[in-house]
Amino acid sequence: MTSPLPPVSAAPVLDLAPVVPVVVLTDVSDAVPLARALVAGGLTAIEVTLRTPVALDAIREISGAVPEAVVGAGTVIAPEQVTACAAAGARFLVSPGWTDALLSAMRASGLPCLPGVSTTSEVVALLERGVREMKFFPAQAAGGTAYLRSLAGPLPQARFCPTGGVGPDNAAEYLALPNVACVGGTWMLPADAVAARDWARIEGLARAASGLRDALRDAGGTCR
């Protein structure tokens, strides 16, 4: 059944920076300084995944204390999570996959959403429902840049945020594709830096990631 509600475009979120950091927090006290470091480095769209018990509290803390951050909720897999994420202050929603029930709940929230796809049929099904922005996950395992390049011809209206196996060594290859708006990744959040609360290091890695689009443009690659 096709969802009756119109989609809220995720394009403004995807266009904020070339990389959306995918954040997994185990200590809510790290949420605000981590978000501030990412924003200072130029990465303003921040996906906090619902993989830990403190995720919703972390979203709430970032939303209240770091207004420059556009904080979203990731790993949204159930309709009931959508209401909780919106109440916590999430400004966009990301799912690793989708069902009609989940898509309907995300649309009903009024928040931009990025449903996950890994096959052509899933892309076509979302386009049929009016959704143009999607998460491509798990990007490398699902075919990587070659797969996305193959989709650009027949399905040019779809735009993707590839996540999963994307890092500093291949992010530019993804960003050079005409149907890739940005990429998601964790490489600017090394576990040892988070554990040490080395926010300066994280800010530096974020700054390097935020400059990928300019570097690609300077090199003559495709870039929006």
C-alpha positions in Angstrom: 0.0 0.0 0.0 1.4 3.4 -1.0 1.6 5.9 1.9 -0.9 8.7 1.4 1.2 11.4 2.9 3.6 13.4 0.7 7.3 13.0 1.5 9.3 15.7 3.2 12.5 16.1 1.1 15.8 15.3 2.8 17.7 17.3 0.2 18.4 20.2 2.5 20.0 17.9 5.0 22.0 16.0 2.4 23.3 19.3 0.9 24.7 20.6 4.2 28.1 18.9 4.0 29.7 16.1 1.9 29.8 13.8 4.9 27.2 12.9 7.5 29.0 11.5 10.6 27.3 8.4 11.9 27.6 8.7 15.7 27.3 5.8 18.2 27.4 7.1 21.8 27.6 5.1 25.0 28.1 8.0 27.4 25.5 10.8 27.1 28.0 13.3 28.6 30.0 13.0 25.4 27.1 14.1 23.1 27.5 17.9 23.3 31.3 18.2 23.1 31.4 15.7 20.3 28.7 17.5 18.4 30.5 20.8 18.9 33.7 19.4 17.6 31.9 18.1 14.4 30.2 21.4 13.8 33.4 23.3 14.3 35.0 21.0 11.7 32.2 21.9 9.2 30.0 18.8 9.6 26.6 20.2 10.7 24.3 17.2 9.9 24.9 14.6 12.6 23.2 11.2 12.6 23.0 9.7 16.1 22.2 6.0 15.8 19.6 4.3 18.0 22.1 1.5 18.8 22.7 2.4 22.4 20.4 3.1 25.4 21.6 6.7 25.6 20.9 7.6 22.0 17.6 9.5 22.5 19.1 11.4 25.5 22.1 12.3 23.3 19.8 13.6 20.6 18.0 15.7 23.2 21.2 17.1 24.6 22.6 18.0 21.2 19.3 19.5 20.1 19.2 21.8 23.2 22.8 22.7 23.5 24.2 22.8 20.0 21.7 24.7 17.8 24.1 24.9 14.9 23.9 21.1 14.6 21.2 19.5 12.5 20.9 16.3 14.6 19.0 13.3 13.3 18.2 9.8 14.4 19.7 6.8 12.6 19.0 3.1 12.7 15.3 3.8 12.9 13.6 0.4 12.3 10.2 0.6 14.0 7.3 3.0 13.7 7.1 3.5 17.4 10.7 4.8 17.4 9.7 7.7 15.1 7.6 9.5 17.7 10.3 9.1 20.4 12.9 10.5 18.0 10.8 13.5 17.1 10.1 14.2 20.8 13.8 14.1 21.6 14.4 16.8 19.0 15.6 14.8 16.0 15.4 16.9 12.8 15.7 14.1 10.3 15.3 10.3 10.3 17.5 7.6 8.8 16.7 3.9 8.4 18.8 1.0 7.2 15.9 -0.3 5.2 12.2 0.4 5.0 8.6 -1.0 5.0 5.4 0.7 4.2 4.6 0.9 7.9 7.9 2.5 8.8 7.8 4.9 5.8 4.3 6.0 6.7 5.3 6.7 10.3 8.3 8.7 9.2 6.2 10.7 6.8 3.6 11.3 9.5 6.3 12.9 11.7 6.8 15.7 9.2 10.6 15.2 9.4 12.8 14.7 6.4 13.6 11.0 6.1 16.2 8.9 4.4 15.0 5.3 4.0 17.6 2.7 3.3 17.9 0.7 0.0 20.3 -1.8 -1.4 18.5 -3.0 -4.6 17.1 -1.5 -7.7 13.6 -2.7 -6.9 13.7 -0.9 -3.6 14.8 2.3 -5.3 11.9 2.1 -7.8 9.4 1.4 -5.1 10.5 4.5 -3.2 10.4 6.6 -6.3 6.8 5.3 -6.9 6.0 6.6 -3.4 7.5 10.1 -4.2 10.8 9.6 -2.3 13.9 10.8 -4.1 16.5 10.9 -1.4 17.7 7.5 0.0 20.4 5.9 2.1 22.4 3.3 0.1 23.3 0.7 2.7 25.5 -1.3 3.1 27.2 0.6 0.4 30.4 -1.3 -0.2 28.8 -4.8 0.3 25.9 -3.9 -1.9 28.0 -3.0 -5.0 29.7 0.3 -4.1 30.4 2.9 -6.7 29.9 0.5 -9.6 26.4 -0.2 -8.5 25.4 3.4 -8.0 27.0 4.4 -11.3 24.8 1.8 -13.0 21.7 3.3 -11.4 22.4 6.8 -12.6 21.3 6.2 -16.1 17.9 4.6 -15.7 17.1 6.3 -12.4 18.6 9.8 -12.5 16.0 11.2 -10.2 17.2 9.2 -7.2 19.9 10.7 -4.9 21.8 8.7 -2.4 23.8 8.9 0.8 26.0 5.8 0.7 26.9 4.5 4.1 28.7 1.3 5.2 32.3 0.7 4.2 32.8 4.3 3.2 35.9 5.9 4.5 38.7 8.4 3.7 40.1 6.1 1.0 37.0 5.9 -1.1 34.7 8.7 -0.1 35.8 10.9 -3.0 35.0 8.1 -5.5 31.4 8.1 -4.2 31.1 11.9 -4.1 32.3 12.1 -7.8 29.1 10.2 -8.8 26.3 12.4 -10.1 23.6 10.6 -8.0 25.5 10.9 -4.7 24.6 13.9 -2.6 26.8 13.0 0.4 28.2 10.0 2.2 27.8 8.7 5.7 30.7 7.5 7.8 32.5 7.1 11.1 36.1 7.6 10.2 36.2 11.1 11.8 35.1 9.5 15.1 37.9 6.9 15.9 37.0 5.0 19.0 40.3 5.9 20.8 39.7 9.6 20.2 36.1 9.4 21.6 37.3 7.4 24.6 40.1 9.9 25.3 37.6 12.8 24.7 40.1 14.2 22.2 37.7 16.6 20.6 40.5 18.6 18.9 41.5 15.5 17.0 37.9 14.8 16.0 37.4 18.4 14.9 40.5 18.1 12.7 39.2 14.9 11.1 35.8 16.5 10.6 37.4 19.5 8.9 39.3 17.2 6.5 36.0 15.4 5.7 34.1 18.6 5.2 36.7 19.7 2.6 36.2 16.7 0.4 33.7 18.4 -1.9 36.0 21.4 -2.5 38.9 19.1 -3.1 37.0 17.1 -5.6 35.9 20.2 -7.4 39.4 21.5 -7.5 40.5 18.2 -9.0 38.0 18.5 -11.7 35.6 15.8 -10.5 31.8 15.8 -10.7 30.4 17.7 -7.7 27.1 19.4 -7.0 
